[in-house]
Amino acid sequence: MNNEKSMLGVWFEHGLISKEAQQAALTQIHQDKTRFPTSLQWCSLFDLMLIWLAGLLIGSGIIFFVAANWQDMSQFVRFALVETCLLLTLSVYLVMRKRALNRGDLLGFGYTTANALLLLICLIIGSLFALVGQTYQTGADPWQLFAVWGLFVLPLALVAGTELLWLLFGLLVNAALLLYFDAFPGAGGLVWGANSAMAWLFVLNLALHLSCLFLSGEITNSPVAQFTHKQRFFAPLLRQLTILAALSIVTILSIEAIFDWKNSIWLMIYFALITAGYFLYNRYLQDIFVLAIGSFSLVAVANSLLIRATLEGDEPVGMFLVLGVSIIGSTTAVTLWLKQRHKAFSQGGLSDIS
C-alpha cells in the first residue's frame, strides 16, 4: 500500500493525474482492505530483503575480515582489498542503475537493488576511513571519523532517496556529536551549562526531524518543498526516531529542572514544544505516534511537579495517595484520548478534537 501511495505521488508531481484522481485513488486504496499480496509480490519482497541484507553482511564482512587478518596482511594489501571492493561495488551500481534507466526508472528512489549497492558503498567508505586512521595513526579524535563518514554518506543518501541511507546518516551525525562531547566535555557550557551534550543532541535531532518534514513535503505549504523532490527525503522511520530522541531528551531535562529551578528555561522550552506539537500533529499532520509519546511525556512531567509538591508538603502520606491517583488517572485519560484520536484519524476527520 505504501508503494502505491508513493507511486500516486510521483504521478501527481509529474502531472500524469489530477489532484481529484489522486485523492480518489487514495480513498480506494484505504477502503479496500480485502486485498492480499500475491505470491509474485511476496517473492519480490523477499528478493529485495535478501539483497539489502546481503549488502549489510558483505560490508560487515569486509570490515571484520580486515580486522581479523590485520597482522597477516601488509599495508598495501589492506588498502588494495578495501579499495578494490569499493571500485567493484561502484561499477556494479552503475550497471544496475543503467538497467533501471532503460526500464524507465528515472529517479531510482526507494528500496531498489542499485540503492542496496549504495548502502554497501557507504559501509566500505566507512571502513576505508577507519583503515586510514588506524594505519597512519593520524591522531584525530573518533568523532571526526563519524563526522567525515556522515559527510560522505549525505550525497549518496540524496542520490538514493531511500530511508535506510537517511537513517545511517542520522546515526552517524548523532554518534559524531556524542563522541565530540566525550572528547571535549566542557564544550558549549557557556550556552547550555552542564547539560550541553544533551542540549545539542536535542537541537540536532529536532533539526533532523523538522528537515524531514519540510523537505519531504509533509508540511505542504513549505516553500522549501516546492524546490525539492519530495520522495527523495521521504524517511518516516528517521522522522519518528529523531522526534522520539528529541522529546525524550527535553523531557529528562525538564524533569531535572523541576527539582533544580536553575535550569527552569527547559520547562519553558518543553511546554512550548508540547503546545506546538499538539497543533501540528493533531490538527495538521495527524500523527498518532508523536501524539502518544508527547502525551505520556506530559504525564511524566506533570506528575514530577506533583512529586516535588509531595516531598515539600507537610502531609506526605496524603500527597502520595493523591500522586498515585494522579498517575493512574492521567495515564488512563491519555490512553482513552489517544484511542479517540486514532479513530478520528482513521475516519479522515478531526471530530471531537479536544
C-alpha positions in Angstrom: 0.0 0.0 0.0 2.8 2.4 0.8 4.4 1.7 -2.6 1.1 2.5 -4.3 0.8 5.8 -2.4 4.3 6.7 -3.3 3.6 5.9 -7.0 0.5 8.1 -7.0 2.5 10.9 -5.5 5.1 10.6 -8.3 2.4 10.5 -11.0 0.8 13.7 -9.5 4.1 15.6 -9.3 4.7 14.8 -13.0 1.2 15.9 -14.0 0.1 12.5 -15.1 -3.0 12.5 -12.9 -5.1 15.3 -11.4 -5.5 16.1 -7.7 -9.0 14.7 -7.7 -7.9 11.4 -9.3 -5.1 11.1 -6.7 -7.5 11.6 -3.8 -10.0 9.1 -5.3 -7.3 6.5 -5.8 -6.0 7.0 -2.2 -9.6 6.7 -0.9 -10.0 3.4 -2.8 -6.7 2.0 -1.5 -7.7 2.9 2.1 -11.2 1.4 1.7 -10.0 -1.8 0.0 -9.0 -3.9 3.0 -9.7 -7.3 1.4 -6.6 -7.4 -0.9 -3.9 -9.8 -0.1 -0.3 -9.9 -1.6 0.1 -12.3 -4.5 2.9 -15.0 -4.5 4.8 -12.8 -7.0 4.7 -9.8 -4.7 5.9 -11.9 -1.8 8.8 -13.2 -4.0 9.7 -9.6 -5.0 9.7 -8.5 -1.3 11.9 -11.4 -0.2 14.3 -10.7 -3.1 14.7 -7.1 -2.1 15.1 -8.1 1.6 17.8 -10.6 0.8 19.6 -8.1 -1.5 19.7 -5.4 1.2 20.7 -8.0 3.9 23.5 -9.1 1.6 24.7 -5.6 1.3 24.8 -5.2 5.1 26.6 -8.6 5.5 29.1 -8.0 2.8 30.0 -4.6 4.2 30.3 -6.0 7.7 32.3 -9.0 6.3 34.9 -6.7 4.7 35.4 -4.7 7.9 35.7 -7.9 10.1 38.0 -9.6 7.6 40.5 -6.8 7.5 40.3 -6.5 11.3 40.8 -10.3 11.9 43.7 -10.6 9.5 45.4 -7.3 10.4 48.7 -8.8 11.4 48.9 -11.2 8.4 48.3 -8.5 5.8 50.6 -5.8 4.7 49.6 -2.2 4.5 49.4 -2.4 0.7 47.1 -5.5 0.8 44.7 -3.9 3.2 44.2 -0.8 1.1 44.1 -2.8 -2.1 41.4 -5.1 -0.7 39.1 -2.3 0.5 39.6 0.0 -2.5 39.1 -2.9 -4.9 35.8 -3.8 -3.2 34.8 -0.1 -3.4 35.6 0.1 -7.2 33.8 -3.2 -7.9 30.7 -2.2 -6.0 30.6 1.2 -7.7 30.9 -0.5 -11.1 28.1 -2.9 -10.4 26.0 0.1 -9.1 26.5 1.9 -12.4 25.4 -1.2 -14.4 22.3 -1.7 -12.3 21.4 2.0 -12.4 21.7 2.0 -16.2 19.4 -1.0 -16.4 16.9 0.8 -14.2 17.1 3.8 -16.5 16.4 1.6 -19.5 13.3 0.3 -17.8 12.0 3.9 -17.2 13.0 4.3 -13.6 14.4 7.9 -14.0 14.6 8.7 -10.3 15.7 5.4 -8.7 14.4 6.2 -5.3 13.3 3.7 -2.7 14.4 0.1 -1.9 16.0 -0.9 -5.2 18.9 -3.2 -6.0 21.0 -0.3 -7.0 20.4 1.5 -3.7 21.3 -1.6 -1.8 24.7 -1.3 -3.5 24.9 2.3 -2.4 24.4 1.1 1.2 27.3 -1.3 0.7 29.4 1.6 -0.7 28.6 3.7 2.4 29.9 0.8 4.6 33.0 0.4 2.6 33.7 4.1 2.7 33.4 4.0 6.5 35.8 1.0 6.7 38.3 2.9 4.4 38.3 5.9 6.7 38.8 3.7 9.7 41.6 1.9 7.9 43.4 5.2 7.1 43.1 6.4 10.7 44.3 3.1 12.1 47.2 2.7 9.7 48.7 6.2 9.8 47.6 7.0 13.4 46.6 10.5 12.4 45.8 11.5 16.0 42.3 12.5 15.1 39.6 12.1 17.6 37.0 9.3 16.9 34.2 11.9 16.4 36.0 13.1 13.3 35.7 9.7 11.7 32.0 9.6 12.1 31.6 13.2 11.1 33.5 12.8 7.8 31.8 9.5 7.2 28.4 11.1 7.6 29.5 13.9 5.3 30.3 11.3 2.5 27.0 9.4 3.2 24.9 12.6 2.7 25.3 12.8 -1.1 24.7 9.1 -1.5 21.5 9.4 0.5 20.5 12.3 -1.7 21.1 10.1 -4.8 19.3 7.0 -3.4 16.4 8.7 -1.7 15.9 5.7 0.5 15.1 5.5 4.2 18.0 3.3 5.3 20.7 5.6 4.0 19.0 8.6 5.7 18.8 6.5 8.9 22.5 5.7 8.6 23.3 9.4 8.1 21.2 10.3 11.2 23.0 7.7 13.3 26.4 8.9 12.2 25.9 12.6 13.0 24.4 11.6 16.4 27.4 9.4 17.1 29.8 12.1 16.0 28.2 14.6 18.4 28.3 12.2 21.3 31.9 11.4 20.7 32.7 15.1 20.3 31.4 15.9 23.8 33.1 12.8 25.1 36.4 14.3 23.9 35.5 17.8 24.9 33.1 17.6 27.9 33.1 21.3 28.6 32.2 22.4 25.1 29.2 24.6 24.8 29.0 25.1 28.6 28.6 28.9 28.3 25.4 28.4 26.3 23.7 25.4 27.8 25.6 24.9 31.1 26.3 21.4 32.5 23.8 19.8 30.1 25.4 21.0 26.9 25.8 17.5 25.4 22.1 16.6 25.9 21.1 20.1 24.8 22.9 19.9 21.5 21.6 16.3 20.9 18.1 17.8 21.4 18.8 20.5 18.9 20.4 18.1 16.3 17.5 15.6 16.4 14.8 18.3 16.4 16.6 19.9 13.3 16.7 16.5 11.6 13.1 15.9 12.3 11.9 19.3 11.0 14.2 18.9 8.0 12.4 15.6 7.1 9.0 17.3 7.5 9.8 20.3 5.3 11.9 18.6 2.6 9.5 15.6 2.2 6.5 17.9 1.7 4.7 16.7 4.8 4.1 20.4 5.5 2.6 21.1 2.1 2.8 24.9 2.4 6.6 24.8 2.9 8.4 27.0 0.3 11.4 24.7 0.6 9.5 21.6 -0.6 8.5 23.3 -3.8 12.1 23.3 -5.0 13.0 19.7 -3.9 11.7 16.3 -4.9 9.6 15.2 -2.0 10.2 11.4 -2.4 14.0 11.9 -2.1 13.6 13.0 1.5 10.8 10.5 2.5 12.2 8.9 5.7 9.4 8.2 8.1 11.5 6.0 10.4 14.2 8.7 10.7 11.5 11.2 11.4 10.0 9.1 14.2 13.3 8.2 15.8 14.5 11.8 15.8 11.4 13.2 17.4 11.5 10.4 19.9 15.1 11.2 20.8 14.4 15.0 20.9 11.3 14.6 23.1 13.0 12.1 25.4 15.9 14.5 26.0 13.8 17.6 26.6 11.6 15.5 29.0 14.6 14.4 31.0 15.9 18.0 31.2 12.5 19.3 32.1 12.1 16.8 35.0 15.6 17.8 36.1 14.6 21.4 36.0 11.6 20.7 38.2 13.9 19.7 41.1 16.5 22.4 40.2 15.0 25.7 39.3 18.3 27.0 38.0 17.5 25.2 34.7 13.9 26.4 34.5 14.5 27.5 30.9 14.0 23.9 29.9 10.5 23.9 31.3 9.6 26.8 29.1 11.1 25.1 26.1 9.3 21.9 26.9 5.8 23.4 27.2 6.4 25.5 24.0 7.4 22.3 22.2 4.4 20.3 23.5 2.0 23.2 22.6 3.4 23.5 19.0 3.4 19.7 18.6 -0.2 19.4 19.6 -1.4 21.8 16.9 1.0 20.4 14.3 0.5 16.7 14.8 -3.1 16.7 16.0 -4.7 19.2 13.7 -2.5 19.1 10.7 -0.3 16.0 10.3 -2.5 13.7 12.3 0.4 11.6 13.6 -0.7 9.3 16.4 2.9 8.2 17.2 4.1 11.7 18.0 0.9 12.4 19.9 1.4 9.3 22.0 5.0 10.0 23.1 4.2 13.6 23.7 1.1 12.8 25.8 3.0 10.3 28.0 5.9 12.7 28.3 3.4 15.3 29.6 2.1 12.8 32.1 5.7 12.2 33.4 6.5 16.0 33.7 3.1 16.8 35.3 3.5 14.1 37.9 7.0 15.1 38.5 5.7 18.5 39.6 3.3 16.7 41.9 6.2 14.6 43.3 8.1 17.8 44.2 5.0 19.2 45.9 4.7 15.9 47.8 8.2 16.0 49.0 8.0 19.6 50.1 4.5 19.3 51.7 3.5 18.9 55.3 1.5 15.8 54.8 3.5 13.5 52.6 1.2 10.4 53.2 -1.9 12.1 51.9 0.0 13.6 49.0 1.4 10.2 48.0 -2.2 9.0 47.8 -3.0 11.9 45.5 0.1 11.2 43.5 -0.9 7.6 42.9 -4.4 8.6 41.8 -2.9 11.2 39.5 -0.6 8.8 37.8 -3.4 6.2 37.2 -6.0 8.9 36.2 -3.7 10.8 33.8 -2.4 7.6 32.2 -5.9 6.3 31.7 -7.2 9.7 30.3 -4.3 9.9 27.8 -4.9 6.3 26.6 -8.6 7.0 26.1 -7.8 10.3 24.3 -5.3 8.6 22.0 -7.8 5.9 21.2 -10.3 8.5 20.2 -7.8 10.4 18.1 -6.7 7.3 16.3 -10.3 6.5 15.5 -10.9 10.1 14.2 -7.7 9.9 12.1 -8.7 6.6 10.6 -12.1 8.1 9.5 -10.2 11.0 8.0 -11.7 13.7 10.2 -11.0 15.8 13.2 -14.2 15.3 15.2 -14.0 15.8 18.9 -10.6 17.4 18.5 -10.3 18.5 22.1 
